[in-house]
Amino acid sequence: MSGTRKEIIIGTRGSELALVQATTTEGLLGEKFPETDFRREIIKTTGDRRTDVSLANVAKAEGIFDKGVFIKELEEALADGSIDIAVHSLKDMPTVLDPRFILAATLERAPVKDVLLSKASGGLAALPQGARVGTSSVRRARQIEFLRPDLTLLDLRGNVPTRIRKLADNDEYDAILLAEAGLVRLGFLPERPAGDAETVTGHPQVFATRLDESEFFPAAGQGAIGLEIRDGDDASAVYAAAINHRETWIKVTAEREFLRLLDGGCHTPVGVYSCLEGEEISLYARVFPEEGGTPKTGEAKGPDPLAVALELFQSLK
Ligand SMILES: NCc1[nH]cc(CCC(=O)O)c1CC(=O)O
């Protein structure tokens, strides 16, 4: 194929989830471009080094704007040419990128829900008063406060297997929240629930309750993999475009545009998800006021993801 190269270097973080996502990316590329050699470069990010403090504090301490903690070093590697394509969890990518880089493609999305992992069955409603819930996400914390104001929130850091072990092996938490996508990709849960009282693979004492997105709103881009390249790198753009998943791209374009409109430099906790039926996109969001209090919930529909995002943004302002 014209414009392709002999070797492409894929950059990824070293967490188990990141490596699975890199393997998925390499598999799709290898099928489409059997002549090209895909090499992998593992890069440690600030978010991986600083597991001692909360994510918000990592960002502050390191002078990195918000979500940059998992992508900064990958972007540096893109910039100096030591990698060509950076593989990210899309929800870890800022909605506005440094102009040297572009989001070139998104891969088919995994399940988008958040999951409550708990030591007793029955999900969120069955947690006793005051139960301790671990999460490092402000979005998840605010939703828990809204749905169950009596619960106690505790910070929880570490990659997915570490967080599961912290719940399973200690008495520090009664429950934790994780993304369904990470649990499915790492084999902790099947793609679809097998039965009513699900447990985590390898941890028969840990129950998993998939929280419906209309009640517990996921992060923009949750479950999707984003491929970032240098702006102007036409060869890498050809590779990325060849494995882009169109439906996912349309949905995450709407979700990320909504987040971008809302952000404007602040850090409003927001959950958002979308559905695509034919060419019509439906976008649903729940926005928590920064100063606390009751969230606003809204929806918008239409054929154009950017217009739908703008309409929803204006209706919730
Ligand atoms: N910020 C960490 C992170 N980034 C992406 C995922 C899971 C995969 C995804 O949502 O795409 C996770 C872990 C989690 O939220 O449980």
The ligand as a Gaussian input file, in Angstrom:
#p B3LYP/6-31G(d) Opt

LIG

0 1
 N       -7.784000       6.062000      34.602000
 C       -7.453000       4.673000      34.622000
 C       -8.173000       3.920000      33.555000
 N       -8.128000       4.315000      32.268000
 C       -8.894000       3.444000      31.541000
 C       -9.410000       2.495000      32.399000
 C      -10.296000       1.386000      32.036000
 C      -10.545000       1.208000      30.549000
 C      -11.466000       2.214000      29.956000
 O      -12.344000       2.758000      30.641000
 O      -11.324000       2.462000      28.755000
 C       -8.941000       2.777000      33.674000
 C       -9.217000       2.031000      34.900000
 C      -10.614000       2.245000      35.421000
 O      -11.183000       3.321000      35.258000
 O      -11.154000       1.312000      36.023000

